[in-house]
Amino acid sequence: MKTKFVVYKGEINFVDNQIIITDGISKWHRYMTMFYVAIYFVGGVYVIFRYFSNHNILMIPLAAVIFGVGIIGLITTLKVNTNKTLDIQQVKMTVIKEDFSSYLNLTLHLKNSQKRKVALDYRDEDHFRKYYVKELIETLKSFSINTELK
């Protein structure tokens, strides 16, 4: 059974009862996304204060849209996990699927309702689907993780 897989821009290691992912996504990615969400909320507050000074009725729907985008960004940020090390017991199931931009992704669905996405291949450059997907599925099943291939 293979425990180390070279993926697009990194690798996945299955060591003891942990999954170690090195794919270039770090904690600062999450912090930057939260910073952008905070900018949306500040922008919404600014638009509301502009409404009180100008009394332009179009400022209210604009503020609602800005707050809506901020809330959607906040929810999606909280649903994404960027940890490099995951316990096997945290993983509920995995899905291997190609997305609309031709990335073959491994999505780890965690028990705390978060997701950790790992890019396995891009435009079938490394032929990951052809050569390594079966081994990856066998490795995941050996750790009792349900896996779907779509």
Order of alpha helices (4+ residues) and beta strands (2+ residues): beta-beta-beta-alpha-alpha-beta-beta-beta-beta-alpha-alpha-beta
